[in-house]
Amino acid sequence: MSKIAVIGGGIIGVATAYELAKLGEDVILFEKNYFGSGSTFRCASGIRAQFTDEANVRLMKYAVERWERLEDELGFDINFRQTGYLFLATSEEEIEAFKANIRLQNRFGVPTRLIDMDEAKEIVPILNPEPFLAGTWNPRDGKANPFKTLFAYLFRAREMGVDAREHTEVIGFEREGDEITAVRYRSRGKAESVKVDAVLNATNAWAPTINEMAGLKRGIVPIKVYKHQLVKTELLEKGQAEPLVCPPSWNDAYIIQDGEDGGIICGAGIEHEARGLNDVEPTYDFLRGVLRYAVMMAPPLKYAHVIRQWAGFYAKTPDRNPAIGKLLEDFYISAGFSGHGFMMAPAVAQAMAELIARGRSKVPIDWEWYDPYRFERGELHTSAFQIG
Ligand SMILES: Cc1cc2nc3c(=O)[nH]c(=O)nc-3n(C[C@H](O)[C@H](O)[C@H](O)COP(=O)(O)OP(=O)(O)OC[C@H]3O[C@@H](n4cnc5c(N)ncnc54)[C@H](O)[C@@H]3O)c2cc1C
């Protein structure tokens, strides 16, 4: 049994700690704030296999299969529901691109199909079909509750012996030669250290700082942090906009009905590079911009009150695909998830845990695609479509 330190108590760190414990490893999990306080508790809850490249389609097909069984496996209600994703086209060229995406997704067993606007309106009763020509629809995509999911993983991880510590910040490493031998951390003002055999950097937006602590160049995984916001309306009758609905050509604007209370969550690609890692102040330009798109998409929203607005981080690599893999002997990274970290977590956590504990994984993950050293080599991939 090895002693493995997981740094970062978001969905990626917590789920990976759980998977490592399942494999019999001795895990210590560090979160500097409270669990979920990074991007995870701010996310829009969406889960989809409708990606536009083979690596992400295959990974997310597997992830959705894990999501389908997760509630049984963890033994908690996580409110995973397959309410679908509906992407909407506004031009003939976009329909052709959608058809190519559907062919790719179907090739790997994802049952996406092209639908007309009559069917789209049946699926989303408050939709205004006028501006759109057709949609791509995958009924197996869906959503889950980020709070319940993280706590379900955390509860089971602790039950299996994971030493999960919040308000405990990693501040450095001890090394012998090139090898990391211990993690230094601070809790309640006191600095201590613990001997470890391997370390996973799962700090997403904060990952470059942890890489630097490990003696790597800060820019080896060049993550830029963007403020991404959401607005939520008062509660509406359920069934009005259950899928995530998105016309990509409208600045990636989207709406999705909250799976718990029926409020409509509205997002868009109106974002700014964050001014720092405390910059989570919501902005008025986002509120105005996102509501314009939301009302054009679903006119009844004109009459719905906004009850909440919040901001979090999209931690983006230059090709918007995460960095997942080994950076040094016994130092691993799983970070830079843009708008996909929540949905990918069950698959990525399993893959990373198996890589650390066994040196290989059963998950259909294309390690080269997500290789953390690809930026240094200048081998960027086609940009993963970034929204949730
Ligand atoms: C508004 C919004 C909407 C989104 N919608 C979706 C969606 O619909 N679907 C989807 O899949 N994704 C979505 N995302 C993206 C998703 O939230 C993230 O990709 C995911 O939560 C990343 O999880 P993580 O565990 O990697 O990072 P985080 O949740 O950010 O966790 C990293 C943790 O590391 C901790 N940390 C940092 N430094 C240290 C240190 N030195 N010591 C100890 N701990 C440290 C931080 O405190 C933080 O809690 C959305 C994001 C936002 C902001």
The ligand as an ORCA input file, in Angstrom:
! r2SCAN-3c Opt
* xyz 0 1
  C     -20.287     28.875    -13.556
  C     -19.721     27.531    -13.897
  C     -20.508     26.576    -14.539
  C     -19.993     25.290    -14.811
  N     -20.806     24.352    -15.366
  C     -20.338     23.086    -15.542
  C     -21.193     22.058    -16.008
  O     -22.376     22.278    -16.277
  N     -20.663     20.823    -16.162
  C     -19.351     20.556    -15.878
  O     -18.927     19.398    -16.060
  N     -18.529     21.512    -15.432
  C     -18.994     22.762    -15.244
  N     -18.165     23.733    -14.784
  C     -16.748     23.419    -14.564
  C     -16.583     22.635    -13.284
  O     -17.169     23.327    -12.211
  C     -15.094     22.426    -13.022
  O     -14.446     21.958    -14.181
  C     -14.883     21.398    -11.908
  O     -15.638     21.751    -10.765
  C     -13.418     21.319    -11.579
  O     -13.276     20.504    -10.431
  P     -11.872     20.421     -9.735
  O     -12.008     19.496     -8.599
  O     -10.828     20.172    -10.753
  O     -11.585     21.924     -9.234
  P     -12.190     22.833     -7.998
  O     -13.584     22.451     -7.735
  O     -11.878     24.211     -8.376
  O     -11.297     22.315     -6.800
  C      -9.945     22.654     -6.653
  C      -9.716     22.830     -5.146
  O      -8.321     22.934     -4.878
  C      -8.208     23.675     -3.681
  N      -6.818     24.144     -3.504
  C      -6.154     25.052     -4.258
  N      -4.896     25.212     -3.798
  C      -4.756     24.391     -2.721
  C      -3.693     24.123     -1.818
  N      -2.512     24.763     -1.925
  N      -3.896     23.232     -0.831
  C      -5.090     22.572     -0.693
  N      -6.149     22.817     -1.530
  C      -5.980     23.700     -2.542
  C      -9.190     24.825     -3.904
  O      -9.562     25.458     -2.693
  C     -10.350     24.092     -4.593
  O     -11.401     23.734     -3.683
  C     -18.644     25.002    -14.485
  C     -17.856     25.959    -13.847
  C     -18.384     27.211    -13.542
  C     -17.538     28.207    -12.837
*
